[in-house]
Amino acid sequence: MWGKANIIKMICAPKFNYLLQAMPVRIPLRYFKQFDQLCNTFLWNNKRPRMNLRKLQRPVDKGGLGVPNLLFYHYAFTIRHMAQWSLPPERAPPWFHLESAVSSPLTPIACISAKLAQQYQSHPILSHIQWVWKRVAKILKFDPYLHQAAGIWLNPKLCINKSPFLWKLWLQKGIRVLGDLYQDGTLKSFEALSQEFDLPRNQQWKYLHTIVEKIVEQNIPLTPSLFILGDPSALSDLAPPLSNWIQTVLMLGRKLVVKEWKAPSAPALDLWYATLGQLAALEHLSYRLLDKVEEYNLKWGKFHSYTLKV
């Protein structure tokens, strides 16, 4: 058995691996299943296997024989292709500019966590690498769209009005991945982002919109009538406790902007949080006196849950 496992490992698998690492395109799974069946036939002399092949594919120190898992090799070679996308321009492979042109205005690696446009879904390399990335995420149990290196733009898990979005100005300023929005596990304030990436002050409403959506876990239309004029008609699809809370927090945001309009920078997000915290404390006292604590929790519960997370 050991000798046969070494034959597969040292003679058979390298021939396939040479092709796999040269072609970062999707290969039907039936070919990998066929390879596993041939391995079983060879290892057990064409008899019924007495042990699952997955156990034989484990490393020797974990009770296996180290029989190659050709599908995992395929995944590894594909992920290596992603690693080459992360190299600086002077070290990038010569074909990198071809994939950059296809994925523009995003970078190729940002496309992995983006909702590919129809014309790119048939691209053999981009679509395959995105598919492999999802498979690897499922095996390793992490979200392929929500991690520090995941792209922000056209990300299907980050939506406005149920659709992925792209803010070209933010992209041009260098804000590309979720890690750009966080520092030490905490969401950066708009003031910090503005100083780091030179964002204009008029972009604060977009940032405030994403924060409010994250708190209430609902899709909210990004319209001037709601965020600037306070028109509640855009919130007609939401229940009254949440719609009332959103109107309140946006009103406080407008108040801070008007109050600080002569300041050289936009009001800090921490100031908005602090103002909301003070208002929540006052409303909690009022609702307790009126014996309406349940109504208070419906209105402010999501905000308190969010602040505990951040």
C-alpha positions as CSV (number, residue, x, y, z in Angstrom):
1,M,0.0,0.0,0.0
2,W,2.8,2.4,0.9
3,G,4.6,1.7,-2.4
4,K,1.5,2.3,-4.4
5,A,0.7,5.5,-2.6
6,N,4.2,6.7,-3.4
7,I,3.8,5.8,-7.0
8,I,0.7,8.0,-7.2
9,K,2.4,10.8,-5.3
10,M,5.8,10.8,-7.2
11,I,4.9,9.7,-10.7
12,C,1.2,10.2,-11.5
13,A,0.2,13.4,-9.6
14,P,3.2,15.5,-10.9
15,K,2.1,14.9,-14.5
16,F,-1.4,16.3,-13.8
17,N,-0.1,19.1,-11.6
18,Y,2.1,20.4,-14.4
19,L,-1.1,20.9,-16.5
20,L,-3.1,22.3,-13.6
21,Q,-0.6,25.0,-12.7
22,A,-0.3,26.1,-16.3
23,M,-4.1,26.4,-16.9
24,P,-6.0,28.6,-14.3
25,V,-9.3,27.7,-15.8
26,R,-12.2,25.6,-14.6
27,I,-11.9,21.9,-15.1
28,P,-15.1,19.8,-14.6
29,L,-15.2,18.0,-11.3
30,R,-15.9,14.7,-13.0
31,Y,-12.3,14.4,-14.0
32,F,-11.1,14.7,-10.4
33,K,-13.7,12.1,-9.4
34,Q,-12.4,9.8,-12.1
35,F,-8.8,10.3,-10.9
36,D,-9.9,9.3,-7.4
37,Q,-11.7,6.2,-8.7
38,L,-8.5,5.2,-10.6
39,C,-6.5,5.7,-7.4
40,N,-8.9,3.4,-5.5
41,T,-8.7,0.8,-8.2
42,F,-4.9,0.8,-8.2
43,L,-4.5,0.9,-4.4
44,W,-7.0,-2.0,-3.7
45,N,-6.1,-4.2,-6.7
46,N,-9.4,-3.6,-8.4
47,K,-11.3,-4.8,-5.3
48,R,-13.8,-3.1,-3.1
49,P,-12.0,-0.4,-1.0
50,R,-11.8,-1.2,2.7
51,M,-11.1,2.5,3.7
52,N,-12.4,5.8,2.4
53,L,-9.9,7.5,0.1
54,R,-10.3,10.8,2.0
55,K,-8.7,9.1,5.0
56,L,-5.8,7.8,2.9
57,Q,-5.3,11.4,1.6
58,R,-4.6,12.7,5.1
59,P,-1.0,13.5,6.0
60,V,1.0,10.6,7.5
61,D,1.2,12.3,10.9
62,K,-2.7,12.3,10.9
63,G,-3.1,8.7,10.1
64,G,-3.2,8.8,6.3
65,L,-0.8,7.8,3.5
66,G,-0.5,11.2,1.9
67,V,-2.2,10.1,-1.3
68,P,-2.6,13.3,-3.4
69,N,-5.9,15.1,-3.5
70,L,-5.8,16.4,-7.0
71,L,-8.8,18.7,-6.5
72,F,-7.0,20.4,-3.6
73,Y,-3.9,20.8,-5.7
74,H,-6.1,22.5,-8.4
75,Y,-7.4,24.9,-5.7
76,A,-3.9,25.7,-4.5
77,F,-2.5,26.5,-7.9
78,T,-5.5,28.8,-8.5
79,I,-5.0,30.6,-5.2
80,R,-1.3,31.0,-6.2
81,H,-2.6,32.9,-9.2
82,M,-4.4,35.3,-6.9
83,A,-1.2,35.8,-4.9
84,Q,0.6,37.0,-8.1
85,W,-2.1,39.6,-8.5
86,S,-1.1,41.0,-5.1
87,L,2.5,41.6,-6.2
88,P,3.8,45.2,-6.7
89,P,3.8,46.3,-10.4
90,E,7.5,45.8,-10.9
91,R,7.2,42.2,-9.8
92,A,3.9,41.3,-11.4
93,P,3.9,38.7,-14.2
94,P,3.9,39.9,-17.8
95,W,0.3,38.9,-18.4
96,F,-1.0,41.0,-15.4
97,H,-1.9,44.0,-17.5
98,L,-4.2,41.9,-19.7
99,E,-6.4,40.9,-16.7
100,S,-6.1,44.5,-15.3
101,A,-7.6,45.8,-18.5
102,V,-10.5,43.3,-18.3
103,S,-11.3,44.1,-14.6
104,S,-11.0,47.9,-14.9
105,P,-11.9,50.1,-13.0
106,L,-11.3,47.5,-10.2
107,T,-8.2,45.5,-9.7
108,P,-8.2,41.8,-10.6
109,I,-8.1,40.7,-7.0
110,A,-10.9,43.1,-6.1
111,C,-13.1,41.3,-8.7
112,I,-12.9,38.1,-6.6
113,S,-15.3,39.7,-4.1
114,A,-17.4,41.6,-6.6
115,K,-20.5,40.8,-8.5
116,L,-19.1,40.2,-12.0
117,A,-20.8,42.0,-14.9
118,Q,-22.4,39.8,-17.5
119,Q,-19.6,40.3,-20.0
120,Y,-17.0,39.2,-17.4
121,Q,-18.9,36.1,-16.1
122,S,-17.7,34.2,-19.2
123,H,-14.1,35.2,-18.7
124,P,-12.3,31.9,-18.2
125,I,-9.8,33.1,-15.6
126,L,-11.7,35.6,-13.5
127,S,-14.8,33.5,-13.2
128,H,-12.8,30.4,-12.4
129,I,-10.8,32.1,-9.7
130,Q,-13.9,33.6,-8.1
131,W,-15.5,30.1,-8.1
132,V,-12.4,28.5,-6.5
133,W,-12.3,31.3,-3.9
134,K,-15.9,30.5,-2.8
135,R,-15.1,26.8,-2.6
136,V,-12.0,27.4,-0.5
137,A,-14.0,29.8,1.8
138,K,-16.6,27.0,2.3
139,I,-13.9,24.5,3.2
140,L,-12.1,26.9,5.6
141,K,-15.4,28.3,6.9
142,F,-15.0,32.0,6.3
143,D,-17.1,34.5,4.3
144,P,-15.5,35.1,0.9
145,Y,-17.1,38.6,0.7
146,L,-16.6,39.9,4.2
147,H,-13.0,40.0,5.4
148,Q,-10.3,42.7,5.6
149,A,-9.0,42.1,2.1
150,A,-12.4,41.9,0.4
151,G,-13.2,44.6,-2.1
152,I,-15.9,47.1,-1.2
153,W,-17.2,48.0,-4.6
154,L,-19.7,45.8,-6.4
155,N,-19.6,43.5,-3.4
156,P,-22.9,41.5,-3.3
157,K,-22.8,41.5,0.6
158,L,-22.6,45.3,0.6
159,C,-25.7,46.8,-1.1
160,I,-27.6,50.0,-1.4
161,N,-31.2,49.5,-2.3
162,K,-30.5,45.8,-2.7
163,S,-27.8,46.4,-5.3
164,P,-24.0,46.4,-5.1
165,F,-22.6,49.9,-5.7
166,L,-19.5,51.7,-6.9
167,W,-18.4,55.1,-5.7
168,K,-15.8,56.1,-8.3
169,L,-14.4,59.1,-6.3
170,W,-13.7,56.9,-3.3
171,L,-12.1,54.3,-5.6
172,Q,-9.9,57.0,-7.2
173,K,-8.8,58.2,-3.8
174,G,-7.5,54.7,-3.0
175,I,-10.3,53.2,-0.9
176,R,-10.6,49.7,-2.2
177,V,-11.0,47.0,0.4
178,L,-12.9,46.7,3.7
179,G,-9.6,47.0,5.6
180,D,-9.3,50.6,4.4
181,L,-12.4,51.4,6.5
182,Y,-11.3,49.8,9.7
183,Q,-8.5,50.5,12.2
184,D,-7.8,48.0,15.1
185,G,-11.1,46.3,14.4
186,T,-13.1,49.5,14.7
187,L,-14.8,51.4,11.9
188,K,-13.0,54.6,11.1
189,S,-14.8,58.0,11.4
190,F,-15.4,60.0,8.3
191,E,-12.9,62.6,9.5
192,A,-10.2,60.0,9.7
193,L,-11.0,58.7,6.2
194,S,-11.1,62.3,4.9
195,Q,-7.7,63.0,6.3
196,E,-6.2,59.7,5.1
197,F,-7.6,59.7,1.6
198,D,-8.4,63.4,1.0
199,L,-12.2,62.9,0.6
200,P,-14.3,66.0,0.1
201,R,-16.7,67.0,2.9
202,N,-19.8,66.4,0.7
203,Q,-19.0,62.6,0.8
204,Q,-20.0,62.4,4.4
205,W,-23.6,61.7,3.6
206,K,-22.7,58.6,1.7
207,Y,-20.7,57.3,4.6
208,L,-23.4,58.1,7.1
209,H,-25.8,56.2,4.9
210,T,-23.8,53.0,5.0
211,I,-23.5,53.3,8.8
212,V,-27.3,53.8,9.3
213,E,-28.0,50.8,6.9
214,K,-25.6,48.7,8.9
215,I,-27.3,49.6,12.2
216,V,-30.9,48.9,11.1
217,E,-30.0,46.0,8.8
218,Q,-32.3,47.3,6.2
219,N,-31.9,48.8,2.7
220,I,-32.4,52.6,2.8
221,P,-32.5,54.7,-0.4
222,L,-29.6,57.1,-0.7
223,T,-31.7,60.1,-1.9
224,P,-31.1,63.9,-1.2
225,S,-34.8,64.3,-0.3
226,L,-34.3,62.0,2.7
227,F,-30.8,62.8,3.8
228,I,-30.8,66.5,3.2
229,L,-34.5,67.6,3.2
230,G,-35.7,65.0,5.7
231,D,-38.6,63.7,3.5
232,P,-39.9,60.6,5.2
233,S,-41.7,59.2,2.1
234,A,-38.6,57.2,1.2
235,L,-39.0,55.2,4.4
236,S,-42.6,54.1,3.7
237,D,-41.6,50.5,3.5
238,L,-40.1,50.4,7.0
239,A,-42.0,49.8,10.3
240,P,-42.7,53.0,12.3
241,P,-40.1,52.4,15.1
242,L,-37.2,52.0,12.6
243,S,-38.4,54.8,10.2
244,N,-38.8,57.2,13.2
245,W,-35.4,56.3,14.5
246,I,-33.8,56.9,11.0
247,Q,-35.4,60.3,10.7
248,T,-34.1,61.2,14.2
249,V,-30.5,60.2,13.5
250,L,-30.4,61.9,10.1
251,M,-31.9,65.1,11.7
252,L,-29.0,65.0,14.3
253,G,-26.5,64.5,11.5
254,R,-27.9,67.5,9.6
255,K,-27.8,69.5,12.8
256,L,-24.1,68.7,13.4
257,V,-23.2,69.6,9.8
258,V,-25.0,73.0,10.1
259,K,-23.4,73.6,13.5
260,E,-19.9,72.8,12.2
261,W,-20.2,74.3,8.7
262,K,-17.3,76.8,9.3
263,A,-15.0,74.1,10.6
264,P,-12.1,73.1,8.4
265,S,-13.2,69.4,8.5
266,A,-16.4,67.5,8.7
267,P,-17.9,66.7,12.1
268,A,-16.4,63.5,13.6
269,L,-18.4,60.4,13.5
270,D,-17.7,60.0,17.3
271,L,-19.5,63.2,17.9
272,W,-22.6,61.8,16.1
273,Y,-22.4,58.6,18.2
274,A,-22.1,60.6,21.4
275,T,-25.1,62.8,20.5
276,L,-27.1,59.7,19.7
277,G,-26.1,58.2,23.0
278,Q,-27.2,61.2,25.0
279,L,-30.6,61.2,23.1
280,A,-31.0,57.5,23.8
281,A,-30.5,58.0,27.5
282,L,-33.1,60.8,27.6
283,E,-35.6,58.8,25.6
284,H,-35.0,55.7,27.8
285,L,-35.9,57.7,30.9
286,S,-39.1,59.1,29.2
287,Y,-40.2,55.7,28.0
288,R,-39.6,54.2,31.4
289,L,-41.8,56.9,33.1
290,L,-44.5,56.1,30.5
291,D,-44.1,52.3,31.0
292,K,-43.2,51.9,27.3
293,V,-39.9,50.1,27.6
294,E,-40.8,47.6,24.8
295,E,-41.4,50.5,22.4
296,Y,-38.0,52.0,23.4
297,N,-36.3,48.6,22.6
298,L,-38.0,48.4,19.2
299,K,-36.7,51.9,18.4
300,W,-33.2,51.9,19.9
301,G,-32.4,48.2,20.2
302,K,-30.5,47.8,17.0
303,F,-28.5,50.9,17.7
304,H,-27.4,49.6,21.1
305,S,-26.5,46.2,19.6
306,Y,-24.4,47.9,16.9
307,T,-22.5,50.1,19.4
308,L,-21.7,47.0,21.5
309,K,-20.1,45.4,18.4
310,V,-18.0,48.4,17.5
